[in-house]
């Protein structure tokens, strides 16, 4: 796709940023380098898009800064799963937006540029003679500025920079006609740039509200407290524990279908049950640190026991023996070495 096509689809709202993406615009120095790569016709990485069914529109992030149309919950949109910083940064520059007190209309091209060791793109106020903003360079109504340029050299440079940016060929991988699990599996495998999109990212986005951020709550209530006495647990075990406590199942589809209100209602119970599971692992099973636990999935299943029994400790010696037997059998049989979430559901039952 060309820059013009991508910018048009973002402006119309057809292409949107999902909620699990946080920082969506680069600092200006990186944007200047990106523009320089484009005019030098360097590769800037592949953009990964997912044309998602309308049922996943709750995962879209409302970005008033981009002035996109209001989200229509009945309409299908295309999610930016990788490359969102490149696209939204370029969009901010092309539209000359002001975002978080940063004026992207002040990213300009130097029409007198001749030094290959220096970036032709700078941050300063445009004067429409030597310094022209990217917004005006790429605008459809260019002739007011173009005709007033002081020299033929400036006009040639204007045309060259405009053509190289407008016609830069973006490499796009777009997945259509797939459900979320299969689409994300593809992106997990082929994404090799930046932070990989994880299923945990989608899970946290699915239940995100202005008053409840599962990622932050997990860090504050579970990961950080336990890191001092047990070590760094996998944050992905918390959605598994939540799914078990709420639904009695922990497969990925169950996690993704959890309702925000159910997660919030069962949050404190799940956190306490998870901590009880860690205490049992330390004091009874001899797992003093997370490094000695062969499978992360053991903790959510133990947490389910404490949540289901509504207790802070093992109810009886018979229960303790059965839990110990399950623990050692699970380890020595390597039960969670494959298809672990399905087996976790079976064990919880």
Secondary structure, 3 states (H helix, E strand, C coil): CCHHHHHHHHHCCCEEEECCCCCCCCCHHHHHHHHHHHHCCCCCCCEEEEEECHHHHHHECCCHHHCCCCCCCCCCEEEEEECHHHHHHHHHHHHCCEECCEEHHHEEEECCCCCCCCCCEEECCCCCCCEEEHHHHHCCCCHHHHCCCCCHHHHHHHHHHHHHHHCCCCCEEEECCCCHHHHHHHHHHHCCCCCCCCHHHHHHHHCCCCCCCHHHHHHHHHHHHHHCCCCCCCCHHHHHHHHHHHHCCCCHHHHHCCCHHHHHHCHHHHHHHHHHHHHHHHHCCCCCCHHHCCCCHHHHHHHHHHHHHCCCCCCCHHHHHHHHHHHHHHHHCCHHHCCHHHHHHHHHC
